[in-house]
């Protein structure tokens, strides 16, 4: 039996509807390829003193810059659809930092808060806050879709906590330059799940 080949989100017919949906919200969903993303990858590689490898940035992660959201070619539509609300929230955060005018206007203040403050690694509190807020949107989606699919409360809560724990561990890892201690992140994300669950 031939092994089933994973279909890239680029070749999935459903992607055109997703791209159009977010385009109407001022968000550009695109392939993480070309000079723009290559330049960001090189800059990140340099400023992290080669810790953040180019291939890791380009092929493993979704990334938001201004109103651009880039996804690796190898991701499936399901992956892109699942992560897109998180990345869309980053666009909204950037717009707030840009006086609610444009995420590009907010790129510099957002970048300073996200990357540098109060310190770049170990306790980058604003990076933690931005990521937790974006994950909150994903957790809300899990709750809404769980109810819609007829799952039990225990099943929905288990999925919400599973996603929160995964995200908390990542944001406190080398993937996010050790934003905050893991115990701190886990505590904050668990509180966030409780707030989302109790919200109407």
N, C-alpha and C positions, 0 to 999 in steps of 0.2 A: 504493500500500500504506500502510495506517495505521501510524503510529509506535507502537511498543509502549510502554505506560505503565508506569513503574516502580511496583511495588506496595510500599506502606509496610509495615514490619514489623508495625504495629498491625493491619493487615488480612490478614496472612498466617496461615493456620490453624496453622502450626507454632509460632507464638509462644506459644500457650497452654501447650504442653508445656514450652517453655523457661522461661516464667514460673513454672510449677509446680515445675520442677526446682530452681530457685534459691530459691524460697519455702521449700522444705523445708530449705534450708541457711541460712535466716534472712535472705535477700537479697530486697529489693523491687525488681523490674525495672519501670520505669515511663516514661511519656512525660515529656519534659523541658518540661513546660508547667504553667501554674498559678502560684499565688502563691508557693509555696516556691521554685521554680526562678527565677521572676522576681526575687524578693528577692535570691537569691544572685547573679544576673546584675548587678543594680544595685550590690550591695556590691563585686563584683569590678571593675566599671567605675569606681567611686569610688576604691578603694584603689590601683588601678593608674594613677590620674590620667588616666583616659579611654583608656588604651592598649588595654585589653581590651574591645572593643565587645560590647554586649549580644547582638546578633545572632550574632556569632561564637561566643559561649559557648553560646547556646541552640540554634543550628542546625547547628553544625559538629562539636561534640565530645560524646562520652560523658563523663559526670561521676559520681563517687562521693562521696556525703556520708553519713557514718554507714553505715547498711545500705541506703540508697537509691541505685540506679543509674539515672540518667536518660539516655534516648536521644532524639535529634531524631526528629520524625515522619517526615521525608523519608528516613530510613535504611531500607534493605532488611533482610529477615530475615537474609540472608547476612552483612551487615555486623555486625548485632547479635550473631549467633551467633559470629562470628569474634572480636569484641572482648570479649565477655562474660567469658571466663576472666581476662583482664587486669584488668577492673574488679572481678571477684569477689575477686581477690588483694588489691586495695586495701581491700576490706571486711575481709578477714582481717588485713591490716596494722593497720587501725584497731582491730580487736578486741584484737590483741596490745598495742597502745598503751593499751588500756583494761583492762589486767591480765587479758586473756583472758576478760573477762566480757561486754563489749558494745562494738561499734564506736562507739556513741554516747558511752560513757564515755571512749573513747579519742580522741574528736573533737578536743578542745582540744590535748592533747600531740601528736597526729598533725599537726594544723594548724600548730602552732608549728614543729615539725621540718620539715614540708613547705614552708611558705611563707617562714619567716624565717631558718633557720639553715644555715650560719653567717652568710650574708648573703642577702637576698632575690633578688638577680640577680648573675650573673657567676660565683658559686661557691656555689649552693644545693645543697650536697653531699647532704643528706638527701632532697631532692626527686629528685635524680638516682638515689640508691640505691633509693628506693621505686619509681620508674618502671622502673628496670632489673630489679628483682625481679618486677614485674608483667609485664614483657615476657618474662622468663624462662619464665613459664607459657605464654605464647603460643608461644614457640619450642619448648617441650616438646610442645605440641599439634601443631605442624607436623611434628615428628619422628615422633610416634606415628601420626598420620594418614597420613604419607608411607609409612611401613612397611606400614600396613594396606592402602593403595592399591597396593602393589607397585612403588613408585618406586625408582629406583636410589639408591645412597648419594650420588652426585654431584648428583642432582636434589634430594634432600632437603636436603643441605648448602647448595646454591645458594639454595633458598627460605628456609632459616633465616638465612643471611647477608644476604639481601635484606631480610628483615623487620627484622633487627637494625640494619642500616645506616639504614634508613628511620626507625626509632624513635630511634636515637642522634642523627640529624640534627634530628629534631623536638624532642627534649628539650633540645637545645642552641640552639634557635631562640626567636624571640619567642613562639611558641605556649606555651612553658613558661618565659617570662621569662628566657631565656638561663641555664638552670640551671648549666651548666658549659661550658667551651670545647669546641667540636666535636671537636677532636683527642682530648681527654680522654675524651669520651663514646664515640667510635668505638672507641678502644682497650679501654675497659671492656666494651663490648657484644660485641666480638669474642672477648674472653676468656670471657665468659659463654656464648657459642655453643659454644666449644670444650669447656667443662665439661659442658654439656647433652649434646653429642654423645658424649662419652666415658663419661657416666653410663650405667649398665645400665638 
